[in-house]
Amino acid sequence: AASASQAGSIAAGGAASARSRRWTADEAQRFGELMARSRKDVAKVARELGAGRTVGDVLAFYYGKWKQTDAYRALKAQMRADRAGGALNVGVATGTRSSRPAIDAGGAPR
């Protein structure tokens, strides 16, 4: 059990509070951009988000909130289309494919 001082430290923004900290609109926007650019590499997204966000935080946000968004559906559709088109290394630039994400910064398909 945590002591009262440890609990106060955690509530005040200690290391263990990242999971309980709500995502800001800016973090959510950046999350969507990073998921599109990294093709859903959650470890890379967690590293690039910084601010104490862990892979667990990213996964919790992904399954708890982001999978219900239009941005998620657009990314999923783009990845499905890439696979159907014969792309072996989806997201890796080749001679004819663009390395740009299939979703713009606002989460809309390009």
N, C-alpha and C positions, 0 to 999 in steps of 0.2 A: 504494500500500500504506500502511496506517495504521502510524504509529510505535507503539512499545510503550506510550508514555504515552497516546496517543490510544486505543489498544485498551483500556487500563486504565480510562480515563475512560468509555468506552462501556459496558464491562462493569459499572462501578460505578453506572450509572444515568444516563449522559449522554443527550443528545437523540436519538441514533440507536438507543437501546435499546428504545423503545416497541414496535417491531414484534416484537422477540424476547421481550418481557416477557409472561409468561403472564397470562391474564385471571383475575381473582379471581371468586369466586362472586357477590360484590356487583356487579361490573362486568357479568357475564353476565346477572344478573337485571335490572339497569338497561337493558342493551342490549335485552332482550326488550320491556320496557315502552316504550322509546323507539321501537323499530321499529313497535310496534302504534300508538302515538300519532301518529307521523309518517307512517304508511302506507309504510314502507320507504324513507324519504328518508335515505340513508346519509350525506350531507354534514351534515345536521342532527343525526343521531345522533352523528357524530364530534365536532361542536362541543359538543353538550350533555354528552357523556361527559367531555370535557376530559382531564385527566391525560396529555396528550401523545398521545392516540389520534388517528390520522389516518384519512382516508377509506380508505386502503389497509389499515390495521389492521381497520377495521370490515368491509370487504369480505372480508378473509382469514378473520375470525371467522365472518361470515355463511355463506360457502361451505364453510369447513372444519369448523364445529361446529354452528351454529344451524340449518342446513337439515335436520338429522337429528332435530330436537326436535319434541315434540308442540306446543309453542307456535308454531313455524313453520307446522306443518300447520293449526292452528286459525286463524291469521291468514290464510293462503292461502285457506282455505275461506270465511272471512268476506268477504274481498275478492272472491272469485269470486261469492258470493251477492249482494253489493252490485252488481256489474256486471250480473248476470242480472236483478236487480230494476230495472234502468234507471237506476241512480245514475250521473250523469255526472261529478260531482266527488266521488269516493269519499273519505270522510274529512272533507269540508267540511260543516258543520252547515247543514241547511235547515229549513224549517218543521216537517217531520214526522220527520226522521232525527236520531238522537242523534249527537253528536260524540264520544261515549265510545268508546274502543277496544273491539273485539269480544273482547278477552282481558283477564282480570283480572291483577293484579300477579304472581300465581303462574304465569301462562302458561296457565291453564285458560279455555276459552270461557265467555262470560257467557250 
